Amino acid sequence: MLKSKTRQTSWRLANPAKYSAHLAVQQAVATGKLEKQACEVCGREKVDAHHDRYDQPLEVRWLCRRHHMKLHHYGEDMFPVGGGSRES
């Protein structure tokens, strides 16, 4: 159980499915079950895992931080699944 009272802890407690999916990705990358890919939009190597569905924790899209933040800010239709345009 999480013991500290930080913003991150509050988020984890409020979003258990999301937190569980994040942990599953971390573990899968660490064990080699899941391999990071380049950003599907621009090809950058430093990426975040993005979940379209948290009930499928190892089904992720690899996006650089810039495009990951744009996706969350502007919506899923900005970079449709499998339809990444090659912008930079």
Secondary structure by P-SEA (a helix, b strand, c coil): ccccccaaaaaaaacaaaaaaaaaaaaaaaaccccccccccccccbbbbbbcccccccbbbbbcaaaaaaaaaccccccccccccccc
